Amino acid sequence: MEVTKDWNGIEQVVLRVPRGASARVRCHCLLCSLAVAAFDISLHGGQVISWRNERGEELLFTSSKAIFKPPKAMRGGIPICFPQFGKCGGLEQHGFARNKIWSIERDPPALKTDDNDGKVSVDLLLKPSDDDLKCWPHCFEFRLKVSLSIDGDLTMISRIRNINGKAFSFSIAYHTYLSVSDISEVRIEGLETLDYLDNLHQRERFTEQGDAITFETEVDRIYLSAPSVIAVLDHEKKRTFIIKKGGLPDVVVWNPWEKKAKSMADLGDDEYKQMLCVDAAAIERSITLKPGEEWTGRLELSEVASSYCSDQLDHLLGVM
């Protein structure tokens, strides 16, 4: 683990996992190159801002016009929307967690899991400030473990504990910006036949009719009671993202398309073509914690070759 600072002086954590070494001989010299998978996470928002495979290819989208300075959330990576998704009440859009400075937790409470072998990880902690308590008067501890496996899989585990004297409710989403070749060449499998709330029609409820989700215009939907595994297939890059989730029943699918992209100051006019947000989330039904209770949510992202998405993918999507 390496801790660095960006140009605003905000700390960032870089984690790398070796996936193999290769050597070649030239001019009587032995040249060794180490292939690594890696990710970067900023303490501004506890936000994963980069996830790269062993070939050095960036798997997350970040806008060329992204603003990397608080209190503005960065357009790209994986912002965490908490304690709300969307805009309601006195809280800012998507809550305050993505705009706060998190701390590195050196000695976190034990997390019961059997999949830590071969992983590197960092533990972050967010507690409410006095200003947070003025607009959302609930005391909490938000612990976030971000891990990278030897195979390059990215895992994010959130634990939110109520240390309040009374119960409170919240919504949450991992607002994941995936990097794609061209949005018109992408489809999502695993959400067929599900009901969804359409944010472009005042959250009116519809049922998905397509065999897969494809994109020809703006999409902003919350798919309800979604399976624990879905796939995002990028035909041009011959790449598939496998998204696994736990404790997060909903999935948000969003692409702003041309008209809205041009209205967004922190997104290039044509950058909607290279991005797709697919969020593991809990939105339709808020999560309620009584005093002392803790909630856990999990997101795991994997990248596989599109050749995987035949019988193997059908089998994976069938086990939900």
C-alpha positions as a printed NumPy array, in Angstrom:
array([[  0.   ,   0.   ,   0.   ],
       [  1.285,   3.46 ,  -0.937],
       [ -0.161,   6.712,   0.401],
       [  0.343,   9.779,  -1.801],
       [ -1.221,  13.23 ,  -2.107],
       [ -2.967,  14.846,  -5.059],
       [ -2.422,  18.459,  -6.166],
       [ -4.963,  19.62 ,  -3.547],
       [ -2.995,  17.925,  -0.768],
       [ -5.671,  15.247,  -0.264],
       [ -4.314,  11.79 ,   0.498],
       [ -4.774,   8.936,  -1.943],
       [ -4.079,   5.248,  -1.424],
       [ -2.601,   3.083,  -4.187],
       [ -2.862,  -0.716,  -3.933],
       [ -1.156,  -3.075,  -6.367],
       [ -1.306,  -6.845,  -6.749],
       [  1.307,  -8.721,  -8.837],
       [ -0.339, -11.056, -11.332],
       [  2.75 , -12.489, -12.979],
       [  6.202, -11.642, -14.299],
       [  7.717, -11.93 , -17.745],
       [ 11.287, -11.6  , -18.962],
       [ 12.884, -10.935, -22.307],
       [ 16.515, -10.754, -23.403],
       [ 17.81 ,  -7.99 , -25.64 ],
       [ 21.314,  -6.644, -26.202],
       [ 22.614,  -9.202, -23.672],
       [ 20.545,  -7.601, -20.898],
       [ 17.768,  -9.306, -18.932],
       [ 14.743,  -7.02 , -18.828],
       [ 12.048,  -7.992, -16.33 ],
       [  8.559,  -6.498, -16.339],
       [  6.009,  -7.084, -13.583],
       [  2.347,  -7.115, -14.552],
       [  0.12 ,  -5.721, -11.819],
       [ -3.509,  -4.988, -11.183],
       [ -4.047,  -1.827,  -9.164],
       [ -6.514,   0.734,  -7.887],
       [ -6.348,   4.213,  -6.407],
       [ -8.704,   5.482,  -3.726],
       [ -9.042,   9.092,  -2.591],
       [ -9.8  ,  10.079,   0.992],
       [-12.013,  12.759,  -0.568],
       [-15.252,  10.798,  -0.531],
       [-13.621,   7.445,   0.225],
       [-13.822,   7.139,  -3.54 ],
       [-12.13 ,   4.595,  -5.774],
       [-10.852,   6.778,  -8.62 ],
       [ -8.946,   4.21 , -10.667],
       [ -9.065,   0.44 , -11.214],
       [ -6.588,  -1.031, -13.678],
       [ -6.041,  -4.566, -14.894],
       [ -2.67 ,  -6.267, -15.295],
       [ -2.341,  -4.78 , -18.807],
       [ -2.582,  -1.28 , -17.368],
       [ -5.996,  -0.684, -18.911],
       [ -8.262,   1.653, -16.956],
       [-11.6  ,   0.012, -16.164],
       [-13.357,   2.977, -14.565],
       [-14.425,   6.15 , -16.349],
       [-13.375,   9.613, -15.184],
       [-14.447,  12.727, -17.062],
       [-11.763,  14.939, -18.577],
       [-13.659,  17.829, -16.976],
       [-13.961,  16.245, -13.524],
       [-13.438,  18.601, -10.589],
       [-11.012,  17.142,  -8.047],
       [-11.535,  19.664,  -5.279],
       [-13.984,  19.592,  -2.344],
       [-16.815,  20.297,  -1.898],
       [-17.554,  19.169,  -5.481],
       [-17.88 ,  15.414,  -6.004],
       [-15.646,  13.983,  -8.709],
       [-17.359,  12.852, -11.923],
       [-16.08 ,   9.312, -12.282],
       [-14.717,   6.327, -10.378],
       [-17.011,   4.935,  -7.67 ],
       [-18.562,   7.693,  -5.53 ],
       [-20.522,   6.513,  -2.492],
       [-24.033,   7.955,  -2.235],
       [-25.024,   8.095,   1.448],
       [-27.27 ,   8.709,   3.391],
       [-29.539,   9.273,   0.398],
       [-29.647,   8.675,  -3.336],
       [-31.009,  11.537,  -5.403],
       [-32.172,  14.863,  -4.041],
       [-34.714,  15.289,  -1.26 ],
       [-35.037,  17.212,   1.963],
       [-32.222,  19.438,   3.15 ],
       [-29.354,  17.172,   2.092],
       [-27.238,  17.734,  -0.984],
       [-27.642,  15.563,  -4.096],
       [-26.753,  11.919,  -3.277],
       [-25.889,  12.781,   0.331],
       [-22.686,  14.049,   1.898],
       [-20.412,  10.965,   2.128],
       [-18.919,  11.498,  -1.348],
       [-17.856,  15.045,  -0.419],
       [-16.259,  14.379,   2.971],
       [-12.658,  13.609,   3.9  ],
       [-12.41 ,  10.032,   5.181],
       [ -9.642,   8.704,   7.413],
       [ -7.522,   5.57 ,   7.111],
       [ -8.411,   3.17 ,   9.911],
       [ -5.222,   1.469,  11.053],
       [ -6.823,  -0.988,  13.481],
       [-10.399,  -1.67 ,  12.321],
       [-12.759,  -4.043,  14.138],
       [-12.572,  -7.585,  12.797],
       [-14.685,  -8.312,   9.756],
       [-15.933, -11.882,   9.503],
       [-14.913, -13.06 ,   6.049],
       [-13.153, -16.063,   4.618],
       [-11.929, -14.5  ,   1.392],
       [ -9.002, -12.374,   2.534],
       [ -6.301, -14.704,   1.204],
       [ -4.216, -13.174,  -1.538],
       [ -5.814,  -9.73 ,  -1.179],
       [ -4.417,  -6.324,  -0.382],
       [ -6.831,  -3.902,   1.246],
       [ -7.315,  -0.572,   2.964],
       [ -9.854,   0.321,   5.658],
       [-11.458,   3.764,   5.731],
       [-13.683,   5.418,   8.32 ],
       [-16.224,   8.236,   8.158],
       [-17.919,   9.827,  11.163],
       [-20.35 ,  12.759,  11.023],
       [-19.049,  16.264,  11.573],
       [-20.937,  18.928,  13.518],
       [-22.153,  20.367,  10.205],
       [-23.366,  16.926,   9.093],
       [-25.338,  16.532,  12.307],
       [-27.09 ,  19.85 ,  11.703],
       [-28.571,  18.639,   8.403],
       [-28.824,  14.913,   9.27 ],
       [-28.945,  14.525,  13.081],
       [-27.825,  10.914,  13.392],
       [-24.569,   9.585,  14.815],
       [-23.002,   6.769,  12.809],
       [-19.749,   5.039,  11.959],
       [-19.248,   4.17 ,   8.286],
       [-16.43 ,   1.694,   7.715],
       [-15.327,   0.887,   4.193],
       [-12.93 ,  -1.925,   3.276],
       [-11.605,  -1.811,  -0.292],
       [ -9.691,  -4.882,  -1.478],
       [ -7.931,  -6.07 ,  -4.597],
       [ -7.511,  -9.802,  -5.193],
       [ -4.599, -11.534,  -6.86 ],
       [ -6.878, -11.9  ,  -9.922],
       [ -7.56 ,  -8.168, -10.019],
       [-11.114,  -8.317,  -8.633],
       [-12.182,  -5.189,  -6.767],
       [-14.256,  -5.634,  -3.596],
       [-15.896,  -2.921,  -1.49 ],
       [-17.522,  -3.811,   1.836],
       [-19.462,  -1.156,   3.733],
       [-20.415,  -1.408,   7.401],
       [-22.657,   1.268,   8.849],
       [-23.316,   1.243,  12.597],
       [-25.928,   3.254,  14.469],
       [-24.315,   4.825,  17.522],
       [-27.32 ,   7.105,  17.903],
       [-29.841,   7.093,  20.724],
       [-32.662,   6.434,  18.263],
       [-33.27 ,   4.573,  15.012],
       [-32.479,   6.124,  11.647],
       [-32.973,   5.185,   7.997],
       [-30.784,   5.711,   4.932],
       [-30.313,   4.863,   1.277],
       [-26.986,   3.99 ,  -0.311],
       [-25.456,   3.336,  -3.725],
       [-22.028,   2.547,  -5.151],
       [-22.265,   4.958,  -8.114],
       [-19.957,   2.955, -10.395],
       [-18.743,   4.616, -13.619],
       [-17.605,   1.833, -15.946],
       [-15.32 ,   2.666, -18.87 ],
       [-16.775,   1.368, -22.15 ],
       [-15.749,   1.562, -25.807],
       [-19.017,   3.008, -27.072],
       [-22.318,   3.007, -25.217],
       [-24.102,   1.808, -28.383],
       [-21.946,  -1.364, -28.282],
       [-22.829,  -2.284, -24.686],
       [-25.571,  -4.429, -23.209],
       [-26.518,  -5.484, -19.677],
       [-27.689,  -9.018, -18.917],
       [-29.384, -10.158, -15.72 ],
       [-32.063,  -7.46 , -15.339],
       [-34.588,  -8.895, -17.804],
       [-38.271,  -8.961, -16.735],
       [-37.59 ,  -6.854, -13.629],
       [-39.691,  -3.905, -12.512],
       [-37.923,  -0.551, -12.486],
       [-38.572,   3.028, -11.431],
       [-37.947,   5.467, -14.262],
       [-36.342,   8.692, -13.028],
       [-37.131,  10.299, -16.385],
       [-40.873,   9.828, -15.641],
       [-41.176,  10.858, -11.959],
       [-40.163,   7.36 , -10.814],
       [-43.149,   5.738, -12.492],
       [-42.958,   1.941, -12.316],
       [-42.426,  -0.125, -15.481],
       [-41.399,  -3.689, -16.338],
       [-38.302,  -4.397, -18.44 ],
       [-39.367,  -5.968, -21.729],
       [-36.058,  -6.523, -23.525],
       [-33.917,  -9.654, -23.549],
       [-31.031,  -7.381, -22.506],
       [-30.648,  -3.673, -21.799],
       [-29.138,  -1.72 , -24.693],
       [-28.73 ,   2.02 , -25.196],
       [-30.11 ,   4.363, -27.851],
       [-31.11 ,   7.32 , -25.682],
       [-30.867,   8.637, -22.107],
       [-31.507,   6.005, -19.447],
       [-31.992,   6.63 , -15.7  ],
       [-33.639,   3.678, -13.977],
       [-33.715,   1.911, -10.624],
       [-34.193,  -1.843, -11.128],
       [-35.882,  -3.428,  -8.124],
       [-35.089,  -6.697,  -6.341],
       [-32.262,  -7.337,  -8.781],
       [-30.293, -10.601,  -8.767],
       [-26.984, -10.798,  -6.951],
       [-25.002, -11.139, -10.212],
       [-25.329,  -9.163, -13.444],
       [-23.063,  -8.702, -16.456],
       [-22.119,  -5.696, -18.591],
       [-20.872,  -6.777, -22.029],
       [-18.72 ,  -4.467, -24.154],
       [-18.615,  -5.955, -27.654],
       [-15.966,  -3.669, -29.123],
       [-13.474,  -4.131, -26.277],
       [-14.346,  -7.833, -26.02 ],
       [-14.66 ,  -7.293, -22.292],
       [-17.308,  -8.189, -19.738],
       [-17.776,  -6.723, -16.285],
       [-19.256,  -9.109, -13.725],
       [-21.01 ,  -7.265, -10.9  ],
       [-21.78 ,  -9.189,  -7.709],
       [-23.572,  -7.623,  -4.774],
       [-24.88 ,  -8.434,  -1.32 ],
       [-27.173,  -6.469,   1.001],
       [-27.982,  -4.16 ,  -1.924],
       [-31.258,  -5.207,  -3.551],
       [-31.475,  -2.573,  -6.301],
       [-29.444,  -1.673,  -9.391],
       [-29.276,   1.812, -10.916],
       [-28.542,   2.105, -14.642],
       [-27.665,   5.572, -15.951],
       [-26.308,   7.204, -19.072],
       [-27.048,  10.895, -19.673],
       [-26.841,  10.712, -23.505],
       [-26.053,  13.684, -25.715],
       [-28.448,  16.422, -24.624],
       [-27.908,  16.1  , -20.88 ],
       [-24.152,  15.588, -21.285],
       [-23.907,  18.972, -22.982],
       [-25.648,  20.588, -19.999],
       [-23.203,  19.133, -17.448],
       [-20.199,  21.332, -16.686],
       [-18.04 ,  18.459, -15.45 ],
       [-18.693,  16.075, -18.367],
       [-17.405,  16.436, -21.926],
       [-20.041,  16.779, -24.635],
       [-19.245,  13.381, -26.181],
       [-18.013,  11.558, -23.067],
       [-21.381,   9.912, -22.488],
       [-20.301,   7.477, -25.205],
       [-17.428,   6.143, -23.058],
       [-19.27 ,   5.723, -19.749],
       [-22.019,   3.678, -18.154],
       [-23.113,   3.822, -14.529],
       [-24.322,   0.544, -13.038],
       [-24.846,   0.938,  -9.293],
       [-25.416,  -1.672,  -6.618],
       [-27.839,   0.127,  -4.335],
       [-30.541,   0.117,  -1.665],
       [-33.035,   2.793,  -2.68 ],
       [-36.651,   1.652,  -2.972],
       [-36.79 ,   0.529,   0.657],
       [-34.605,   2.476,   3.047],
       [-32.385,   0.583,   5.469],
       [-33.357,   1.18 ,   9.102],
       [-30.938,   0.655,  11.982],
       [-31.908,   0.618,  15.613],
       [-29.39 ,   1.892,  18.205],
       [-26.325,  -0.366,  18.179],
       [-27.311,  -2.196,  14.975],
       [-24.974,  -2.542,  11.991],
       [-25.678,  -3.039,   8.288],
       [-23.246,  -4.609,   5.804],
       [-23.285,  -4.215,   2.026],
       [-20.886,  -5.711,  -0.492],
       [-19.886,  -4.993,  -4.093],
       [-17.45 ,  -7.082,  -6.144],
       [-16.308,  -6.109,  -9.642],
       [-14.542,  -8.481, -12.001],
       [-13.351,  -8.124, -15.58 ],
       [-13.281, -11.136, -17.892],
       [-12.801, -11.66 , -21.615],
       [-16.025, -11.657, -23.616],
       [-15.327, -15.234, -24.687],
       [-16.267, -16.054, -21.082],
       [-19.779, -14.856, -21.802],
       [-21.206, -17.955, -23.397],
       [-22.044, -21.086, -21.468],
       [-19.915, -19.95 , -18.53 ],
       [-21.708, -16.626, -18.243],
       [-25.112, -18.245, -18.661],
       [-24.205, -20.578, -15.792],
       [-23.003, -17.673, -13.637],
       [-26.114, -15.58 , -14.262],
       [-28.239, -18.63 , -13.561],
       [-26.804, -18.994, -10.056],
       [-28.42 , -16.061,  -8.223]])
